[in-house]
Amino acid sequence: MESLAHVADAHPVVEVLEWINPHSGSRLVSNFARAHILISLFDGDPEKWLQFILRDGSDDERTNDVPFLQEVRRRAAEDPAYLPRLREAIHAVSALLD
């Protein structure tokens, strides 16, 4: 799989669908979506996503996504295998749904 590290400073092109509110569902659904975004768009690097939010994020992203990313950073600091396991889990679920 190609690393997306070269995209870290680029401004990503994203399709925005206004009618979807990722925060209106269950916490489980919201956090799964966030984990998928972290792995697929930010290559599993919470710092890249935090920097994106700080630079270009909405108030909603700062309120809802930043705490998730802070928790991911905390868990990764305590357990170096956390992010690789999260990546593996996201890929496994995605493969089941593909």
C-alpha positions in Angstrom: 0.0 0.0 0.0 1.4 3.4 -1.0 2.1 5.8 1.9 0.1 9.0 1.9 2.8 10.9 3.8 3.4 13.2 0.8 -0.2 14.4 1.0 0.1 15.7 4.6 0.7 19.3 3.6 -1.7 19.2 0.6 -5.2 20.5 0.8 -7.3 17.4 0.3 -10.2 17.4 -2.1 -13.3 16.0 -0.3 -16.9 15.6 -1.3 -19.1 17.2 1.3 -22.6 15.9 1.8 -24.4 18.5 3.9 -27.3 16.2 4.8 -25.2 13.6 6.7 -24.6 14.4 10.3 -22.0 11.9 11.6 -22.7 13.0 15.2 -26.4 12.3 15.2 -26.0 8.5 15.3 -24.6 6.3 18.1 -21.2 6.9 19.6 -20.1 3.6 18.2 -21.1 4.5 14.6 -19.5 8.0 15.0 -16.3 6.5 16.3 -16.1 3.8 13.7 -16.5 6.5 11.0 -13.8 8.6 12.7 -11.5 5.5 12.9 -12.1 4.8 9.2 -11.3 8.4 8.3 -8.1 8.3 10.5 -6.9 5.2 8.8 -8.0 5.9 5.2 -7.5 9.6 4.8 -4.8 10.4 7.3 -2.8 7.1 7.1 -3.4 6.4 10.8 -1.7 9.5 12.0 -3.8 11.5 14.4 -1.4 14.4 14.3 -2.1 14.9 10.6 -5.9 15.1 11.2 -5.4 17.4 14.2 -3.3 19.8 12.1 -5.9 19.7 9.4 -8.7 20.5 11.9 -6.7 23.3 13.5 -5.9 24.8 10.1 -9.2 24.2 8.2 -11.7 22.5 10.5 -15.1 23.6 11.5 -16.3 24.3 15.0 -18.2 21.0 14.9 -15.0 19.1 14.0 -13.1 20.9 16.8 -15.9 20.0 19.3 -16.5 16.4 18.2 -13.4 15.0 16.4 -10.6 16.5 18.5 -11.5 14.6 21.7 -11.6 11.4 19.7 -8.1 12.1 18.3 -6.8 13.1 21.8 -8.0 9.7 23.1 -6.4 7.9 20.1 -3.1 9.7 20.9 -3.4 8.7 24.6 -4.0 5.1 23.8 -1.2 5.0 21.2 1.2 6.4 23.7 0.2 3.8 26.2 0.2 0.9 23.7 2.4 1.1 20.6 0.5 -1.7 19.0 -2.8 0.2 19.3 -2.7 2.0 15.9 -1.6 -1.1 14.0 -4.4 -3.1 15.6 -6.9 -0.3 14.8 -5.7 -0.3 11.1 -6.1 -4.1 11.0 -9.6 -3.9 12.5 -10.8 -1.2 10.1 -9.4 -3.2 7.1 -11.1 -6.4 8.3 -14.5 -4.8 8.7 -14.2 -3.0 5.4 -13.3 -6.3 3.7 -16.4 -7.9 5.2 -18.6 -5.2 3.8 -16.9 -5.1 0.4 
